[in-house]
């Protein structure tokens, strides 16, 4: 249940278009729906502005499909992350309007109207987020972030394969970086890229260490520690390979920044 949908429902009751009993039935799934294996949080959009997202890894196909169906009934935009190919195939069979994003290992289905661009090209009220990755090997994590941003209506700019071994590649995209409300930076190996980006922009940089690298990278632990020790004070860090978490927070930050920049009536 989104804030807009709830207001529309209450207005419909006020105008006498639906009965209070019908409205109660629609609201009966709040705050959550018990599916047995999962309790789906239908109240999250009202609390945080974004709906619950399905982490499909470790779930059976049937569990993922059931949660997807439950969220669809709520009228929100639905996103499932870490989806294996067979589960993605089943979701597309059951929900033909869904979109599979193989590189991101995600399946999404938008139900709300796509935001319209304002005069500066930003999605109205949603802000602009740049997603940067150091190397092509980091693309799966970066795509998880980018797809999350797109699903929840913000504008995304992808800047890929722009690591510190060739800084001219990053500097060539400086205008895109400066136009962003938030920058998400995904990097493995030694994890140096977020510090460089943080020194170029005046907005929050959300660093995502990836598990990319040789033995001494320790599955992303080296990048994680490097990012936590960044000398750029605008860099904050999420967990290893957590492109989704970085993007979810970035969307909330961008919305707030965009809203505060608008003149008050």
Helices and strands as residue ranges (DSSP letters): H 3-14, H 20-27, E 32-34, E 39-41, H 44-48, E 54-55, H 61-72, E 78-81, H 85-94, E 99-101, G 102-104, E 106-109, E 128-133, G 136-138, H 139-151, E 155-159, G 164-166, H 167-171, H 174-178, E 182-187, H 193-198, E 204-209, G 215-220, H 221-228, E 235-238, H 243-261
